[in-house]
């Protein structure tokens, strides 16, 4: 089953307005395209999303509509994930266009050190150890509110036992004011596949943590 057939099956099982169906279709399509760009195969994505009917049922549970059918709120929890971005580098990104190079070509970051740090985060995430993730992050990560966000995100992304890492990509992003190393890592679990997007500041403190 290809992407279009899969999405049409999902939409077919939704019981909501045409407007909501269109929005869900566009969100899912964009999420799939982003995953493909990040190195996931369609087979991995389809396995992560699961059966079209089950996905539609889950989306309907998360789609809150009032008695008149007016759209209030759309959550695509396990599909889009929850982004926790508390990063000095990302604030700079809004002001300056970053330059991106492969991390192996960086003269600032050591590839092996960044890789080891990323694997440490993956191990903590695979063990649902949100406290450990918060503790290796920048100061903002240690705030109770951010810890709670991390906990909620990891609780939402149920995955089962770790199987393997299916893809890894590492880059350096730099602006006029900052540099950070970024990693996109797709992990295959027993019940799900999760793509982690991580960022580390100049001192290799975790500054961004994203799961989808």
Secondary structure as UniProt FT lines:
FT   HELIX           3..12
FT   HELIX           18..37
FT   TURN            38..39
FT   HELIX           42..49
FT   HELIX           52..62
FT   STRAND          63..65
FT   TURN            67..68
FT   STRAND          71..74
FT   HELIX           77..80
FT   STRAND          82..85
FT   HELIX           88..93
FT   TURN            94..95
FT   STRAND          99..102
FT   HELIX           103..105
FT   HELIX           111..126
FT   TURN            127..128
FT   HELIX           130..135
FT   HELIX           139..142
FT   HELIX           144..156
FT   STRAND          162..174
FT   STRAND          179..189
FT   STRAND          193..200
FT   TURN            202..203
FT   STRAND          206..211
//
